[in-house]
C-alpha cells in the first residue's frame, strides 16, 4: 500500500510528509505502511484524499477512480436521452443495420434497469 500512496503523492506533487500534515497524521505514520496494515479509518481518509477507491489503495484492483455524483448524474442523463431516442425513432441502426422491435424493447428494459440500480 505504501508504494501506491507514494505514487499518488508523486502524481499530486506532494511529499509523504506533506500528505501526513494535510491529513493531520503524526510524522512517519505512512512510512509504517511498509510493514503494517493500516486501520480502516486511514484507508478511507487516504482514498477520499486521492479520490480513489479503497480497493485501489489496497492493491485489489487497478481501477483507480471512483465515480462521483456528477459522473453518475451525467451517465443517467445520457441513458435518459437514449431512451427518448428509442421511444421516438423507428429507424434506428446498430452497426449499420436496422434494429428489430424486440431488440429495441430489450435495450429499453436494460437501460431502465441501469437507471433504477443507480437511484
Protein Blocks (a to p, Z undefined) as FASTA:
>chain_A
ZZmmmmmmmmnopafklmmmmnopaehklmmmmmpccdfklmmmmmmmnopafklmnopa
fbfbdcdfklmmmmmmmmmmmmmmmmmpmcbceehiacdfklmmmmmmmmmmmmmmmZZ
